[in-house]
Amino acid sequence: MLYHQSDYEAVIKFLKCCLPSNSPEHALVLVGHGSEHPAFSTYGCLNDMLRRTCPNLFLGTVEGFPSLTDVKEDLVKARAKEITIMPL
């Protein structure tokens, strides 16, 4: 699903539609399974692109990077007061 840059852009465009509100205090956290396989770099790439285009949309994984600890730190920095969690 995520191979070319345009694939990532299409996924991000869709994910923007999933945001629960336009409030900067309301964050959407996407949680993927993650992996120790080299393909885990897909999560890092998507996370980087999300950070550049969607300040209140965060990505974490159960295994690998970005970790849930990373997401927690990002949410604190963003001062999110309300969080919606969605599987990726």
Buried (B, 14 or more C-beta within 10 A) or exposed (E): EBEEEEEBEEBBEEBEEEBEEEEEEBBBBBBBEBBEEEEBEBBBEBBEBBBEEBEBBBBBBEEBBBBEEBBEEBBEEBEBEEBBEEEB
